[in-house]
Amino acid sequence: MTEHRVAKPFLKWAGGKTQLINDIAKALPQRLDEEKFTYIEPFVGSGAVLFWMLNNFPNLERAIINDINEDLINTYKTIATKPQELIAILDILQEEFHSLEEKTEEKKEYYYSKRALYNKRTEEQSGQSALFIFLNKTCFNGLYRVNRKNEYNVPMGSYKRPTICDKENIWAVNEALQRVEILCGDFENTLYWANENTLFYFDPPYKPLNETSSFNAYAKEVFNDEEQVRLRDFCNELDALQSTWILSNSDVKGKNANDNFFDELYAEFNIQRVEAKRSINANPKKRGLLKELLITNHNKVYAMFY
């Protein structure tokens, strides 16, 4: 095993929160570093906030992560329990893919053959997780998107020699995940751990700003407006249990000044608008700064931190 290294996300991920860490840090309760607490992330994605929390809060007693994307969660479990197996397979995939650097057609054939194999879901866990990471590192913009049949359908990206096997980080993530309980299912499953000593961070599939900007098909189940309302109701439940929570989402009001969907949905909570950089859009002219929402309830919760 390599020397200890700070864990970071092992995936590229649409809507990953690395760039918002500073804003999230400012939204945390002021005395978070003085009490033992449990951290819960019901939509873990690439885990940018998870790893930041694990790296920066030694008094974080335990963490619980969840996601409805079974392939994603199985990859977390593989890194937590079988890192050496995963590294061995990723090494082979990386060597084979890099060897085709100057052979455009063969390289495309290789990518699409691995995508087809991934979609069969017949590989054992380590092999399937390796394919998950391989596709993530070689596809268009690191996008994860599936159709209603749960088939991954993202085309190949234009990276020449992407790092597919980051051994050091896999070991660092493996070490970090020893403090984490890994769940797979609906976000409401995390209610079991909610109490006055828990901090929840919600990063759900964002409400699309328009019909062509939706990148929330990371699972075959659609996260529509009804789901956004159900999530708000869940946040109300947590508030009643005196759990502290922070939630991020798109600022639909920035696109349409009359769209008060989130402002009305979370009217009784603290809503902040922060700048984020859009990096995934087929049209480069549409990438750039936009506003996102950070919504918190901790100004109403006193038992844990105040």
Protein Blocks (a to p, Z undefined) as FASTA:
>chain_A
ZZddddddfbdcehiaklmmmmmmmmpcfklmmcccddddfblmnolmmmmmmmmmmklm
bacdddfblklmmmmmmmmmmmmlmmmmmmmmmmmmmmmmmmmklmmmmmmmmmmmmmno
pacfklmmmmmmmmmmmmghhiacddfkopafbdcdfbfbdcfblfklmmmmmmmmmmpc
cdeddfklmmmmgcfkbccddddddddfbfklccklmbfbdcdfklmmmmmmmmmmmmmn
opacddddddfklmmmklcklmmmmmmpccdddddddfbdfblklgccdddddddfklmp
mklmZZ
